[in-house]
Every structure is written in structure tokens, then in C-alpha cells.
Amino acid sequence: MTAHIIDGKAYAAGLGDKIADSVAAFTTGTGRAPGLAVVLVGSDPASEVYVRSKGRMARKLGMESFEHVLPEDTTQAALLALVAELNADDSVDGILVQLPLPRHLDSLAVVEAIDPAKDVDGLHPVNAGYLASGLPGLTSCTPLGCLMLLRDSLGDLSGLDAIVVGRSILVGKPMAQLLLAENCTVTLAHSRTRDLAEKVGKADIVVAAVGSAEMIQGDWIRPGATVIDVGTSRVIRDGEKRLVGDVDFAGAARKARAITPVPGGVGPMTIMSLMHNTMLAAYRRAGLPAPQLW
């Protein structure tokens, strides 16, 4: 068996076209474009790249992009004051504070200060509670993108056995909630789970988000399973730096029905899910019915 490679880049591009149409309709109907504000504290190179890419994508889709770059030594009070300003700004529909923050800042307090209706990263406890309760909110971007790929690949997920390896608030926990809402039977596992290989081997769906390079071996995968690999780690192979996921891709691809590559799988979906959430937040804040795009 050779697995079908799930092309997250292609799916994200198609979703982007739909978002752009919805943004254009919103702008025509309301007289303004949806607005995304991204806040970066410090000069971490990787975070700078992420912020620039989010701004470019927002503008490409017809949104307003407001980028706020603060110095490394920004105080907690100054950062919270900026968040309060963005909460009160009617031109801003989505607020994303780029994580991680410098160590002297309280990330949780900053996330909690964001208006849940503008929390397009889906990390506010209110949105996490909505997700757990089955209520409409804003969902964390990476697991939302994973669910889109799973639905596109498998159709109806009802009744399938799923395992999520990783329990972070960014991916693992919301991913498990999303799969439960799709009527999957879900195991939430992690690096300390006993008999992890056995549990992975029983799953129809494997979502790997543990943050350990190729921790999940190819021979663990059940024949015909669908594998979504969220992990990204840089390793040295044959003297070269390579980007790999949490799953042994070559081994898993010999057994799985479908699998996401790293890179080119989940990554493109994360930023497009952010764009989706910003569009969704704009419609909801304007009291308009939000389009269903997936």
C-alpha cells in the first residue's frame, strides 16, 4: 500500500479563494474590510517571518492588516493597554498576539485580555469552553485546519476511532474536542502514555502533535489509517538539515490510506484557518450570517 499524500497547500489555496469571495461580499455589504491585528513583542526571527506572512495573506484576501511590533522590554501593562485599544477598535475584527512572548510577560493574562469575539487564535478560555460545550466560538487554528483536511479526505468521520498524540492547549486538547464533535471515539494520548504503539495501531485516524521528531513509528500505523502530522522538527540527515514531523513518514506511508507530508501538509492550513477565523469574526461582529466554507 502506498498512502495518498494529503496536499494541505492545495486545499489551503482553494479555501483562500472562498475566503476572498466572502471578504469581498462583507466589504461590499458593510463598507469596510475585515481587519486583523497581529502583535509581535521582540525580534525573534521565526516570529517575525510568521507575522509578515500573516499580514501578506490577510492583504491578499482583501482584509486590512494592522501589525504592531513592540520592543523586547515591553512591560505587561503596555502590552495589555495595546490589547485594550484593539478590543475597542471597531476596524479590528481579529487580534493575534504572537507567541511565545518574552519570559518576563504573562502569556495567559494577555490571552485572557483579548475580547473572545476577536480571539482568532482560539486560545481564550471562553472559546475553549465553547468548543468543549459544543457552542459556536472561534477554534484554535491548527486543529481546525486538521479537521478540514480530515473531512476532505474521509468525508463523514462518524464512528471512527481516533487518537490524538499530544495534549497541548494549542493543538491536542482542541483537536480531541473537534473529533468528539464529529462523533469519533477519541483517545487523547501523550509522550507518557503506556503502550502507545498498541493504542496508535487501533486507530482509524492518527493526529500526531507531540513535538518529538519521528516519535511515532511507521509500523505502529494501522493499515488503511489516515495520518495527520502536526509536528515540525529540524534534524541533521546525511549532513543536511531537514524538516520532519512527529511520524516516520516513509514507514507510515507504506501502511496508511492517506498522510500529510512535512512540510506542505498541516502548515499551510494553520495560516488559512486564521484567515477563516478573521472572516468569521467579522461577520459575527456585524450581526451577519457567516458563510459556511467547508
Secondary structure, 3 states (H helix, E strand, C coil): CCCEECCHHHHHHHHHHHHHHHHHHHHHHHCCCCEEEEEEECCCHHHHHHHHHHHHHHHHCCCEEEEEEECCCCCHHHHHHHHHHHHHCCCCCEEEECCCCCCCCCHHHHHHHCCHHHECCCCCHHHHHHHHHCCCCCCCHHHHHHHHHHHHHHCCCCCCEEEEECCCCCCHHHHHHHHHHCCCEEEEECCCCCCHHHHHCCCCEEEECCCCCCCECHHHCCCCCEEEECCCEEEEECCEEEEECCECHHHHHCCCCEECCCCCCCHHHHHHHHHHHHHHHHHHHCCCCCCCCC
